[in-house]
Amino acid sequence: MNQIKQMFELQQKLNDATNGEIWTEGATKEGRQISWLRCIYMEAAEAIDSFNWKHWKNLDAEHDLDNAKVELVDIWHFLMSEAIHYGDAGFAQIYNDMAPERETDPEKLIEILEKMIAVSASANVDKSQNSLYQLFALFFQAIAHMQMGIPELYKRYLVKNQLNTFRQEHGYKDGSYVKIWGAVEDNVVAFKIMDDSPELTPEQLYEKLEVAYKAI
């Protein structure tokens, strides 16, 4: 299975359902303008805040590497969306065989994320710039420095994609969706389902989310 190709297909489906098929033209079905580049640099800033970089506080605190991975997967959602909007959903497949680094390098990752912020913010201001391929290269450098390969990216993306789909179809926009399932957030439940059954297809994961939601 080509996991990158499937992730693009799932992202297209999610965006179509959430924003209407017009989203590829740069706006939602409600007429609201979309800026995937802004989404990317805002998420990259949040990813940086997962690291203990502040010299004035929490000097001995550990880096929150798991949250950094969560933010990177959010960036991936927006990066794929920008690629589909741009008209090149196939380019990323050159990274199918990417190998992760043997060790996590927080300082290097912060540097890469700062470059992503600079590139995406600049291109968002100057629409004549094509930042897509540079952003892809930076993104895959980032996940490599987090010791993430394509299989882990796929697993984490699949959970978030199906959960986002589930939320949209169960009242997320109108506020009727219940995010706390029992005593924990829905994303904790979703990741546990996938951890317990890592071979689940998107459809099977969605079905298990349905069962868990009905049980709360």
Disulfide bonds with the S-S distance in Angstrom:
none
